Amino acid sequence: MSTSAPSNQYRRLLPRNFVTHVILMFFLLAAVLPLIGTLLTSFKDPTDLAASPFALPKEWHWENYSRAWSEGRFGDYFLNSIIVVVAVVGISVVLTVLSGFAMGLLKFRGKTLINILILMGLMVPFEAVIIPLWSLMRDLGLYNTLWSLILPQVALSFSFGTFWMQAYFRGVPEDLIDAAVIDGCSSWSLLWGVLFPMARPSILSMVVLLFIWTWNEFLLVLVMIQKDSLRTLPVGLASLQGRFSTNLALVAAATVIVTVPTLIVYFVFQRQFINGVISGAVRG
């Protein structure tokens, strides 16, 4: 009887597991097929585009990538994107680790009010503040500079990152904190010497999300930057698409160039990203 009960339970789970896997495969194909079609199109000659986007190219045109890179000025745009992403992610991680630690573990007057103000940063749509933000950057003399992209995106990332790290620090065992305090750790050494190394999965998960959001930012760049030399890759891609709207192979190659860095970052930190999300869900 002890062997048949688990067997019957396993049989009851089979239909449910099968349906779950079918649904997951459907969403996987919905996400992957456009990428495959874009990748194959990027290697085709413009005369071959009448066929299915999933058909293999008659001849592989690697020069589409070099042409998209040079004619789209993607060298300058790529450098601008890297500068903005590194600055935004780096500053945001430091600030949100500090604020998350304070909001999650420390007790001080006005903490609830500060928490509400940070929450409002998540509730207010970015489109609602883009015009006042443009006026502020102009008055500060930062309009048409990379700082007009870095500072607003750090502010946008602060609310999310604070709540992300706050959820982690609230889940830290109290016994660990008490032991560190007994050993003579100050708040500063407790954060950077004990908790920060333990928070690596959550921090790397946040880094992946901030990287993707910052890399793909379009509206802010479109509003704040008028100099062509200071644009980032998403706006550069839109400009290239406007100039070569009939050459879909060139546009597809440019799209792959813009997309590849985010895919690389995700695949490199995939394990830490999943661990961080799962850890946050369990702690929440």
NULOLO-650123 format. One record per residue (C-alpha): residue in one letter; y, z, x; residue number from 1. Coordinates in steps of 0.05 Angstrom, whole numbers, plus 5000, padded with zeros to 4 digits. Each point is the difference from the previous one (the first is absolute). Layout:
aa: A	Y: Y	Z: Z	X: X	i: NUM;
...
END
This chain:
aa: M	Y: 5000	Z: 5000	X: 5000	i: 1;
aa: S	Y: 5047	Z: 5015	X: 5058	i: 2;
aa: T	Y: 4993	Z: 4929	X: 5026	i: 3;
aa: S	Y: 5007	Z: 4964	X: 4933	i: 4;
aa: A	Y: 5066	Z: 5034	X: 4981	i: 5;
aa: P	Y: 5040	Z: 4972	X: 5058	i: 6;
aa: S	Y: 4967	Z: 4933	X: 4990	i: 7;
aa: N	Y: 5021	Z: 4997	X: 4927	i: 8;
aa: Q	Y: 5070	Z: 5021	X: 5018	i: 9;
aa: Y	Y: 5003	Z: 4946	X: 5053	i: 10;
aa: R	Y: 4978	Z: 4948	X: 4949	i: 11;
aa: R	Y: 5055	Z: 5022	X: 4952	i: 12;
aa: L	Y: 5051	Z: 4991	X: 5055	i: 13;
aa: L	Y: 4978	Z: 4929	X: 5018	i: 14;
aa: P	Y: 5036	Z: 4964	X: 4942	i: 15;
aa: R	Y: 5063	Z: 5040	X: 5012	i: 16;
aa: N	Y: 4999	Z: 4985	X: 5075	i: 17;
aa: F	Y: 4987	Z: 4927	X: 4986	i: 18;
aa: V	Y: 5060	Z: 4994	X: 4954	i: 19;
aa: T	Y: 5043	Z: 5037	X: 5051	i: 20;
aa: H	Y: 4981	Z: 4952	X: 5055	i: 21;
aa: V	Y: 5012	Z: 4939	X: 4956	i: 22;
aa: I	Y: 5070	Z: 5025	X: 4983	i: 23;
aa: L	Y: 5015	Z: 5015	X: 5074	i: 24;
aa: M	Y: 4975	Z: 4931	X: 5021	i: 25;
aa: F	Y: 5045	Z: 4968	X: 4947	i: 26;
aa: F	Y: 5062	Z: 5034	X: 5027	i: 27;
aa: L	Y: 4978	Z: 4986	X: 5072	i: 28;
aa: L	Y: 4995	Z: 4925	X: 4985	i: 29;
aa: A	Y: 5067	Z: 5002	X: 4964	i: 30;
aa: A	Y: 5032	Z: 5029	X: 5062	i: 31;
aa: V	Y: 4964	Z: 4959	X: 5053	i: 32;
aa: L	Y: 4997	Z: 4930	X: 4969	i: 33;
aa: P	Y: 5076	Z: 4988	X: 5003	i: 34;
aa: L	Y: 4999	Z: 5020	X: 5074	i: 35;
aa: I	Y: 4943	Z: 4953	X: 5014	i: 36;
aa: G	Y: 5035	Z: 4943	X: 4963	i: 37;
aa: T	Y: 5065	Z: 5013	X: 5038	i: 38;
aa: L	Y: 4964	Z: 5002	X: 5067	i: 39;
aa: L	Y: 4963	Z: 4935	X: 4988	i: 40;
aa: T	Y: 5063	Z: 4966	X: 4975	i: 41;
aa: S	Y: 5037	Z: 5020	X: 5063	i: 42;
aa: F	Y: 4954	Z: 4957	X: 5042	i: 43;
aa: K	Y: 5005	Z: 4937	X: 4957	i: 44;
aa: D	Y: 5042	Z: 4938	X: 5005	i: 45;
aa: P	Y: 5051	Z: 4991	X: 4944	i: 46;
aa: T	Y: 4961	Z: 4939	X: 4977	i: 47;
aa: D	Y: 4937	Z: 5043	X: 4989	i: 48;
aa: L	Y: 5033	Z: 5048	X: 4951	i: 49;
aa: A	Y: 4978	Z: 4962	X: 4939	i: 50;
aa: A	Y: 4930	Z: 5029	X: 5008	i: 51;
aa: S	Y: 4980	Z: 5070	X: 4981	i: 52;
aa: P	Y: 5035	Z: 5054	X: 5041	i: 53;
aa: F	Y: 4931	Z: 5028	X: 5016	i: 54;
aa: A	Y: 4974	Z: 4934	X: 5028	i: 55;
aa: L	Y: 4992	Z: 4998	X: 5076	i: 56;
aa: P	Y: 5053	Z: 4958	X: 5036	i: 57;
aa: K	Y: 4978	Z: 4931	X: 5022	i: 58;
aa: E	Y: 5034	Z: 5015	X: 5066	i: 59;
aa: W	Y: 5024	Z: 5068	X: 5024	i: 60;
aa: H	Y: 5075	Z: 4997	X: 5013	i: 61;
aa: W	Y: 5015	Z: 5060	X: 5044	i: 62;
aa: E	Y: 5069	Z: 4972	X: 5014	i: 63;
aa: N	Y: 5022	Z: 5023	X: 4931	i: 64;
aa: Y	Y: 5006	Z: 5070	X: 5028	i: 65;
aa: S	Y: 5041	Z: 4981	X: 5061	i: 66;
aa: R	Y: 5045	Z: 4957	X: 4957	i: 67;
aa: A	Y: 5009	Z: 5056	X: 4948	i: 68;
aa: W	Y: 5016	Z: 5049	X: 5056	i: 69;
aa: S	Y: 5051	Z: 4955	X: 5034	i: 70;
aa: E	Y: 5033	Z: 4967	X: 4940	i: 71;
aa: G	Y: 5002	Z: 5065	X: 4960	i: 72;
aa: R	Y: 5030	Z: 5039	X: 5059	i: 73;
aa: F	Y: 4944	Z: 5050	X: 4991	i: 74;
aa: G	Y: 5007	Z: 5025	X: 5071	i: 75;
aa: D	Y: 5068	Z: 5032	X: 4984	i: 76;
aa: Y	Y: 4977	Z: 5023	X: 4931	i: 77;
aa: F	Y: 4936	Z: 5030	X: 5028	i: 78;
aa: L	Y: 5039	Z: 5040	X: 5051	i: 79;
aa: N	Y: 5048	Z: 5025	X: 4947	i: 80;
aa: S	Y: 4942	Z: 5021	X: 4956	i: 81;
aa: I	Y: 4967	Z: 5038	X: 5057	i: 82;
aa: I	Y: 5065	Z: 5036	X: 5017	i: 83;
aa: V	Y: 5012	Z: 5020	X: 4928	i: 84;
aa: V	Y: 4928	Z: 5021	X: 4987	i: 85;
aa: V	Y: 4993	Z: 5042	X: 5063	i: 86;
aa: A	Y: 5067	Z: 5035	X: 4988	i: 87;
aa: V	Y: 4987	Z: 5013	X: 4926	i: 88;
aa: V	Y: 4928	Z: 5024	X: 5009	i: 89;
aa: G	Y: 5016	Z: 5042	X: 5061	i: 90;
aa: I	Y: 5060	Z: 5035	X: 4971	i: 91;
aa: S	Y: 4967	Z: 5009	X: 4932	i: 92;
aa: V	Y: 4937	Z: 5032	X: 5029	i: 93;
aa: V	Y: 5040	Z: 5052	X: 5039	i: 94;
aa: L	Y: 5045	Z: 5017	X: 4942	i: 95;
aa: T	Y: 4945	Z: 5002	X: 4947	i: 96;
aa: V	Y: 4954	Z: 5043	X: 5043	i: 97;
aa: L	Y: 5056	Z: 5050	X: 5008	i: 98;
aa: S	Y: 5021	Z: 4999	X: 4927	i: 99;
aa: G	Y: 4928	Z: 5000	X: 4975	i: 100;
aa: F	Y: 4985	Z: 5061	X: 5044	i: 101;
aa: A	Y: 5061	Z: 5036	X: 4975	i: 102;
aa: M	Y: 4988	Z: 4984	X: 4926	i: 103;
aa: G	Y: 4925	Z: 5013	X: 5005	i: 104;
aa: L	Y: 4996	Z: 5065	X: 5039	i: 105;
aa: L	Y: 5068	Z: 5032	X: 5011	i: 106;
aa: K	Y: 5035	Z: 5044	X: 4949	i: 107;
aa: F	Y: 5075	Z: 4996	X: 4995	i: 108;
aa: R	Y: 5056	Z: 5003	X: 4949	i: 109;
aa: G	Y: 5014	Z: 4936	X: 4961	i: 110;
aa: K	Y: 4932	Z: 4970	X: 5014	i: 111;
aa: T	Y: 4988	Z: 4981	X: 4927	i: 112;
aa: L	Y: 5068	Z: 4965	X: 4994	i: 113;
aa: I	Y: 4987	Z: 4961	X: 5065	i: 114;
aa: N	Y: 4932	Z: 4980	X: 4974	i: 115;
aa: I	Y: 5032	Z: 4973	X: 4936	i: 116;
aa: L	Y: 5051	Z: 4961	X: 5039	i: 117;
aa: I	Y: 4946	Z: 4969	X: 5043	i: 118;
aa: L	Y: 4961	Z: 4983	X: 4937	i: 119;
aa: M	Y: 5060	Z: 4963	X: 4973	i: 120;
aa: G	Y: 4996	Z: 4955	X: 5061	i: 121;
aa: L	Y: 4933	Z: 4976	X: 4974	i: 122;
aa: M	Y: 5023	Z: 4993	X: 4928	i: 123;
aa: V	Y: 5063	Z: 4958	X: 5010	i: 124;
aa: P	Y: 4985	Z: 4925	X: 5006	i: 125;
aa: F	Y: 5025	Z: 4969	X: 5065	i: 126;
aa: E	Y: 5032	Z: 4943	X: 4961	i: 127;
aa: A	Y: 5046	Z: 5051	X: 4966	i: 128;
aa: V	Y: 5032	Z: 5021	X: 5066	i: 129;
aa: I	Y: 5002	Z: 4935	X: 5038	i: 130;
aa: I	Y: 5073	Z: 4984	X: 4983	i: 131;
aa: P	Y: 5027	Z: 5070	X: 5018	i: 132;
aa: L	Y: 4956	Z: 4997	X: 5062	i: 133;
aa: W	Y: 5031	Z: 4933	X: 5020	i: 134;
aa: S	Y: 5070	Z: 5029	X: 4990	i: 135;
aa: L	Y: 4982	Z: 5061	X: 5042	i: 136;
aa: M	Y: 4972	Z: 4959	X: 5057	i: 137;
aa: R	Y: 5063	Z: 4956	X: 4999	i: 138;
aa: D	Y: 5046	Z: 5060	X: 5002	i: 139;
aa: L	Y: 4961	Z: 5031	X: 5058	i: 140;
aa: G	Y: 5004	Z: 4934	X: 5039	i: 141;
aa: L	Y: 4925	Z: 4992	X: 5000	i: 142;
aa: Y	Y: 4997	Z: 4939	X: 4955	i: 143;
aa: N	Y: 4966	Z: 4941	X: 5034	i: 144;
aa: T	Y: 4966	Z: 5044	X: 5051	i: 145;
aa: L	Y: 4928	Z: 5023	X: 5006	i: 146;
aa: W	Y: 5024	Z: 5070	X: 4985	i: 147;
aa: S	Y: 5015	Z: 4978	X: 4929	i: 148;
aa: L	Y: 4925	Z: 4987	X: 4994	i: 149;
aa: I	Y: 4974	Z: 5060	X: 5039	i: 150;
aa: L	Y: 5040	Z: 5057	X: 4970	i: 151;
aa: P	Y: 4990	Z: 4983	X: 4926	i: 152;
aa: Q	Y: 4925	Z: 4989	X: 5010	i: 153;
aa: V	Y: 4995	Z: 5067	X: 5036	i: 154;
aa: A	Y: 5033	Z: 5032	X: 4940	i: 155;
aa: L	Y: 4954	Z: 4963	X: 4952	i: 156;
aa: S	Y: 4939	Z: 5023	X: 5040	i: 157;
aa: F	Y: 5023	Z: 5072	X: 5005	i: 158;
aa: S	Y: 4984	Z: 5021	X: 4928	i: 159;
aa: F	Y: 4931	Z: 4969	X: 5000	i: 160;
aa: G	Y: 4983	Z: 5025	X: 5070	i: 161;
aa: T	Y: 5023	Z: 5071	X: 4984	i: 162;
aa: F	Y: 4955	Z: 5005	X: 4939	i: 163;
aa: W	Y: 4943	Z: 4968	X: 5039	i: 164;
aa: M	Y: 5004	Z: 5050	X: 5057	i: 165;
aa: Q	Y: 5017	Z: 5058	X: 4954	i: 166;
aa: A	Y: 4934	Z: 4989	X: 4963	i: 167;
aa: Y	Y: 4963	Z: 5003	X: 5067	i: 168;
aa: F	Y: 5034	Z: 5062	X: 5026	i: 169;
aa: R	Y: 4989	Z: 5037	X: 4935	i: 170;
aa: G	Y: 4925	Z: 4989	X: 5008	i: 171;
aa: V	Y: 4997	Z: 5031	X: 5070	i: 172;
aa: P	Y: 4956	Z: 5063	X: 4998	i: 173;
aa: E	Y: 5041	Z: 5063	X: 5001	i: 174;
aa: D	Y: 4950	Z: 5032	X: 5049	i: 175;
aa: L	Y: 5017	Z: 4947	X: 5051	i: 176;
aa: I	Y: 5075	Z: 5013	X: 4993	i: 177;
aa: D	Y: 4990	Z: 5075	X: 5004	i: 178;
aa: A	Y: 4957	Z: 4993	X: 5063	i: 179;
aa: A	Y: 5053	Z: 4957	X: 5033	i: 180;
aa: V	Y: 5055	Z: 5049	X: 4982	i: 181;
aa: I	Y: 4959	Z: 5058	X: 5028	i: 182;
aa: D	Y: 4991	Z: 4961	X: 5064	i: 183;
aa: G	Y: 5076	Z: 4998	X: 5007	i: 184;
aa: C	Y: 5015	Z: 4930	X: 4973	i: 185;
aa: S	Y: 5070	Z: 4988	X: 4975	i: 186;
aa: S	Y: 5013	Z: 4953	X: 4942	i: 187;
aa: W	Y: 5016	Z: 4944	X: 5050	i: 188;
aa: S	Y: 4938	Z: 5010	X: 5042	i: 189;
aa: L	Y: 4958	Z: 5009	X: 4937	i: 190;
aa: L	Y: 5023	Z: 4932	X: 4974	i: 191;
aa: W	Y: 4995	Z: 4958	X: 5063	i: 192;
aa: G	Y: 4945	Z: 5037	X: 5037	i: 193;
aa: V	Y: 4952	Z: 5016	X: 4944	i: 194;
aa: L	Y: 5014	Z: 4963	X: 4935	i: 195;
aa: F	Y: 5026	Z: 4934	X: 5026	i: 196;
aa: P	Y: 4935	Z: 4980	X: 5036	i: 197;
aa: M	Y: 4960	Z: 5020	X: 4938	i: 198;
aa: A	Y: 5045	Z: 4957	X: 4956	i: 199;
aa: R	Y: 4985	Z: 4936	X: 5038	i: 200;
aa: P	Y: 4962	Z: 4965	X: 4942	i: 201;
aa: S	Y: 5056	Z: 5015	X: 4950	i: 202;
aa: I	Y: 5054	Z: 4979	X: 5049	i: 203;
aa: L	Y: 4965	Z: 4935	X: 5018	i: 204;
aa: S	Y: 4990	Z: 4985	X: 4926	i: 205;
aa: M	Y: 5074	Z: 5010	X: 4989	i: 206;
aa: V	Y: 5016	Z: 4956	X: 5061	i: 207;
aa: V	Y: 4958	Z: 4943	X: 4971	i: 208;
aa: L	Y: 5035	Z: 5004	X: 4933	i: 209;
aa: L	Y: 5070	Z: 5004	X: 5030	i: 210;
aa: F	Y: 4984	Z: 4942	X: 5047	i: 211;
aa: I	Y: 4978	Z: 4955	X: 4943	i: 212;
aa: W	Y: 5060	Z: 5018	X: 4956	i: 213;
aa: T	Y: 5050	Z: 4992	X: 5055	i: 214;
aa: W	Y: 4970	Z: 4936	X: 5027	i: 215;
aa: N	Y: 5000	Z: 4967	X: 4931	i: 216;
aa: E	Y: 5070	Z: 5024	X: 4979	i: 217;
aa: F	Y: 5039	Z: 4941	X: 4972	i: 218;
aa: L	Y: 5057	Z: 5021	X: 4954	i: 219;
aa: L	Y: 5034	Z: 5047	X: 5049	i: 220;
aa: V	Y: 4999	Z: 4948	X: 5055	i: 221;
aa: L	Y: 5026	Z: 4947	X: 4953	i: 222;
aa: V	Y: 5059	Z: 5044	X: 4979	i: 223;
aa: M	Y: 5018	Z: 5033	X: 5066	i: 224;
aa: I	Y: 4991	Z: 4943	X: 5050	i: 225;
aa: Q	Y: 5040	Z: 4936	X: 5000	i: 226;
aa: K	Y: 4990	Z: 4982	X: 5073	i: 227;
aa: D	Y: 4940	Z: 4954	X: 5007	i: 228;
aa: S	Y: 4983	Z: 5030	X: 5068	i: 229;
aa: L	Y: 4990	Z: 5069	X: 4969	i: 230;
aa: R	Y: 4953	Z: 4982	X: 4944	i: 231;
aa: T	Y: 4929	Z: 5025	X: 4996	i: 232;
aa: L	Y: 4936	Z: 4961	X: 4988	i: 233;
aa: P	Y: 4996	Z: 5004	X: 4923	i: 234;
aa: V	Y: 5071	Z: 4971	X: 4992	i: 235;
aa: G	Y: 4986	Z: 4950	X: 5055	i: 236;
aa: L	Y: 4938	Z: 4978	X: 4962	i: 237;
aa: A	Y: 5041	Z: 4990	X: 4936	i: 238;
aa: S	Y: 5050	Z: 4959	X: 5040	i: 239;
aa: L	Y: 4945	Z: 4957	X: 5030	i: 240;
aa: Q	Y: 4969	Z: 4990	X: 4932	i: 241;
aa: G	Y: 5066	Z: 4975	X: 4973	i: 242;
aa: R	Y: 5008	Z: 4949	X: 5057	i: 243;
aa: F	Y: 4927	Z: 4976	X: 4999	i: 244;
aa: S	Y: 4981	Z: 5008	X: 4927	i: 245;
aa: T	Y: 4960	Z: 4936	X: 5001	i: 246;
aa: N	Y: 4961	Z: 5017	X: 5063	i: 247;
aa: L	Y: 4953	Z: 5053	X: 4973	i: 248;
aa: A	Y: 4958	Z: 5000	X: 5063	i: 249;
aa: L	Y: 5060	Z: 5022	X: 5041	i: 250;
aa: V	Y: 5019	Z: 5053	X: 4949	i: 251;
aa: A	Y: 4928	Z: 5025	X: 4999	i: 252;
aa: A	Y: 4999	Z: 5006	X: 5075	i: 253;
aa: A	Y: 5065	Z: 5040	X: 4998	i: 254;
aa: T	Y: 4971	Z: 5045	X: 4945	i: 255;
aa: V	Y: 4939	Z: 5015	X: 5044	i: 256;
aa: I	Y: 5047	Z: 5018	X: 5058	i: 257;
aa: V	Y: 5037	Z: 5049	X: 4956	i: 258;
aa: T	Y: 4937	Z: 5030	X: 4970	i: 259;
aa: V	Y: 4957	Z: 5008	X: 5063	i: 260;
aa: P	Y: 5036	Z: 5061	X: 5030	i: 261;
aa: T	Y: 4990	Z: 5042	X: 4936	i: 262;
aa: L	Y: 4927	Z: 4981	X: 4998	i: 263;
aa: I	Y: 4991	Z: 5019	X: 5073	i: 264;
aa: V	Y: 5034	Z: 5067	X: 4990	i: 265;
aa: Y	Y: 4957	Z: 5015	X: 4940	i: 266;
aa: F	Y: 4934	Z: 4980	X: 5033	i: 267;
aa: V	Y: 5016	Z: 5039	X: 5063	i: 268;
aa: F	Y: 5016	Z: 5064	X: 4961	i: 269;
aa: Q	Y: 4953	Z: 4987	X: 4942	i: 270;
aa: R	Y: 4955	Z: 5060	X: 5013	i: 271;
aa: Q	Y: 5058	Z: 5048	X: 5010	i: 272;
aa: F	Y: 5036	Z: 4971	X: 4939	i: 273;
aa: I	Y: 4940	Z: 5012	X: 4954	i: 274;
aa: N	Y: 4988	Z: 5069	X: 5029	i: 275;
aa: G	Y: 5072	Z: 5018	X: 4989	i: 276;
aa: V	Y: 5001	Z: 4976	X: 4928	i: 277;
aa: I	Y: 4935	Z: 5036	X: 4984	i: 278;
aa: S	Y: 5024	Z: 5063	X: 5034	i: 279;
aa: G	Y: 5065	Z: 4998	X: 4960	i: 280;
aa: A	Y: 4962	Z: 4989	X: 4935	i: 281;
aa: V	Y: 4953	Z: 5058	X: 5014	i: 282;
aa: R	Y: 5057	Z: 5046	X: 5019	i: 283;
aa: G	Y: 5040	Z: 4979	X: 4939	i: 284;
END
